[in-house]
Amino acid sequence: MSKLQSPLTVTALSKRFADVTVLAGVDLTLAAGEVLCILGPNGAGKTTLISAILGLVAADSGEVKLLGQTQHGTSRSKVLRQQCGVMMQIGSLSANLTVAEQCDLFSSYYQNGYRASELVSLAGLDAHAKVRFGNLSGGQKQRLLFALALTGKPKLVFLDEPTLGMDVEARRNLWQQIRQLKQQGVAVVLTTHYLEEAEQLADRIMVLHQGQFIANGSPQQLKALTQYKVVQCCCSLTDAELQALPGVLQLSRQQGLVTLHSSQAEHTVKALFNQDPAISQLEVKPVALEQAFLQLTAPTAEQTSTNKEQAA
Amino acid sequence: MSSLTIYQKEAWYDLISVWRTPGFVLPALAFPVVFYLFFGVLFSPAGSNSHAAYMLVTYSCFGIMGPAMFNFAMNIASDRAQGWLTLKRLSPMPVSAYLLAKMVTSLAFAMLIILMLFSVAAIFGDVRLEQGQWLGLALLLLAGTVPFALIGLLLGLTLSDKAAPGVVNLLYLPMAFLSGLWLPIHLLPQFLQQLAWMWPSYHLSQLGLKLLAMDQGQPVLLHLTILLLTTALLTGLCLLIFRRYTGAK
């Protein structure tokens, strides 16, 4: 595979389940060696997108090209099965087999993959090699599943919510392993609904919302995009006057208290004072990133279109 | 690694994984033996070992059917539910290795049950057969495992992991009774006897009884044809559903 070839291109991928459009013409191009985070709330279509790329779900239309080869429906090509590593959200192994046995079995599937003992070490489970899968802790299970995803020394790895249910330390360890993959030149597609995880790992973040990408950029770009502040005060201005203030994106009232979301809080506050010197109970607060992200995917049409323009 | 290794390992690990499930192993092995001891050996009319021989055939059929259906239905349903099958489908493992491994496990259990029941029959039931009859019966029963494994596969592919055990029981127990595996078929009411041809287990047990000249006298060809047709039909259905399943989820 040449350095320039994209390990994954997705063109106009669509999928409907009955009346619900889960993927509405998704486009995606992964650069060689890139870590791409697909971020979105539950139900955004992340798992369906991964499943359609992997041929576990038949897309209604669109094209998927994996490591230079066009994929056909759910036939799951050799390239996919031998050169891609996958860790799915619902991933459980036979509860009755030990760590060493699972690794032995999985390593037998691949011709030039890791040997069983190497996999056990990769999962960091040397001390637990004889423990049955069913008796491992949640974090240990995830580590084993992650190691098994790497069995065939893949060039492209898909991780669907890999840190779901992990504690902080286990999560940081997994992040470290994902960074190591990147250093080895492996391209990674990662889905998550933790903004922090995306920030920590990604070269690029794409935000999926209702089956469409609504934002695409580096973590810094997305952070800037979502960096606005909350201005609260009591004042005598009307809604129309408030909306006209510089930087105001959103407005709500609760018992005389006005809450504004502003992209330029300083200017907003200055204009507020100019128009109503008698304002009281003024407070300016930053928005937590998680909340900002929720904002980004909130179903306000205007907000969504603004983000799209900025991100483009 | 050679693909022979994949097949061997898949089969070996499937077998030990099932073997480590006491909830499956104990009933699978104990029920047929205990039932046979009770109804075939202890309640045998005095001085008659032909009753014990007759019941050996029917309880052997009963014994091999259960694990074949349960093993496939429950394990495949739970592999599907837990995502294990998804991971395997995304690996280079050939699907046939997965299915063959399950078949090997079913055959291994069938073999074990056959050996146990034959031993009980010979030791406690005073059943004396010719070497060819023992061997023929064992081979027939092993081959007879296949259609029931396919029924299990069909259920495993279509049912949820929670529904699978119940539905298997719902099919297994009535089918065993209506085929004359618990009580000799001629003791069942007339109309049930007339309906018995519907069940593959009836034909399997009649073939076994024919080896002992204790069957109801229908031609071998009839039983064989129905068993083979059932097997072919089930294979086709399984392939169809396996393809649909691969596409749909």
Interface residues (C-beta under 8 A of the other chain):
Chain A: L54 L56 V57 A58 G73 T74 R76 K78 L80 R81 Q82 C84 V86 M88 Q89 I90 G91 S92 L93 S94 N96 L97 E101 D104 L105 F106 S107 S108 Y109 Y110 Q111 R132 L145 L148 T151 G152
Chain B: M1 T5 I6 K9 E10 Y13 I16 S17 V18 R20 T21 D79 Q82 G83 W84 T86 L87 R89 L90 S91 P92 M93 T246 G247 A248 K249
